[in-house]
Amino acid sequence: EIGPFAFAECNLEKVYIAPSVKRIHYAAFLNSKNLYSVHLPEGLKVIESETFSGCKNLSLVNTGLPESVTEIGANAFYKCSGLTSVTIGGSVTSIGGGAFEGCDSLDIGKR
């Protein structure tokens, strides 16, 4: 797991999340404005609320969310204005309100 606020407001640019991570907790990368690349591993189950909220330069989340993701929390990608494409797998059973709000350039695909 990656804990709440673990990397909030950090100057990270790229993040590779280990395959052993199954849950990213609330606001883990909140307002990390320099973050532009995140690799989410297959096996990840939950992206909690506000995980990447305010990461305005985030433009790459693999080629989509891993097929293993079942839950995307409220405002998880809120105001990620650099996000242009994301594919949501068929295993997602819950998407919280505002999960992709403010992602003005986003094209959402579905597997």
N, C-alpha and C positions, 0 to 999 in steps of 0.2 A: 504494500500500500504506500501511497504518497499522502502524507498528512495534510490537514487543513493549513493553509497559508504557508506551506513549506518553502515555496519559491516565489511568493507574492512580491511584486515590485522589484524583482531581481533584474539584472542587466544581461541575462542569458539571451543568446541568439538562436542556438540550436539545442534541442533536447532529444535524446534517444532514451526511451523508457524501456527498462529491462522486461523481458518476457515473463518474469515471475510476478510482475505487478498486475493485480486483478481489480484494484479500485483506486481511483484518484479522488481524494476527498475535496470537500468544499474549499473553493477559492485557492487551490494549490498554486496556481500560476497567475493569480489576479493581478491585473495591471502591469504585467511584464511587457512593457511597450516595445522592447527591442527583439522580443521573441518572434522569429519568423518561420521556424521549421520545427515540427514536432513529429517524431515517429512513435505511433501508438502500436503496441504489440498485439498480435493475435493472442487471445487469452484474457485480455482486458475485458471486464464485465461492466463496470460502472464508472461513468464520468459524472461526478456530483455537480450540484449547483455552483455556478460562477467559477468553475474550474479555470477556464481561459478568458473569463470576462475582462474586457478592456485591453486585450492583447491585440492592439490595432494593426500591427504588422504581420500577424500570423497569416501565412498564405499557403502553407502546405501541411496537410494532415494525412500523411501517406498518400494513397490515391483515394482514400475514403476511410471510414471508420472500420476497424476490424469487425469481421463477421461475428465475433464473440460478444460484442457490446450488446447489452440488453436494456440499459437505462442511460438516458442523457438527461441530466438535471436541468432545472429552470435556470435560464440565463447562462448556461454552460459556455457558450461562445458569444455572449452578448458584446456587441460593438467590436467584433473582430472584422473591421472594415476591409482588411487585406485578404480575407478569405474569399476565394473566387469559386471554389468547387469542393464539394464533399459528397461522398456516396454513403448512404445509410443502409446497412445490411438488414436482411429480413428478420434477424433475431431481436431487433429492437422492439421492446414492448411498451416502452414509456419514454415520451419526450416532454420535458417540463416546459411550462409557459416561457416564452421569450428566449428559448434555447439558442436561436439564431437571429434574434432581433438586432437590428443595427448593422447587419452584415449586408450592406447595400449592393455588393457586387457578387453575391453568392448565387450559385446555380446548384441546387440540391438534386442529386440523382438517387435512385432507389434500386437496390439489387433484388 
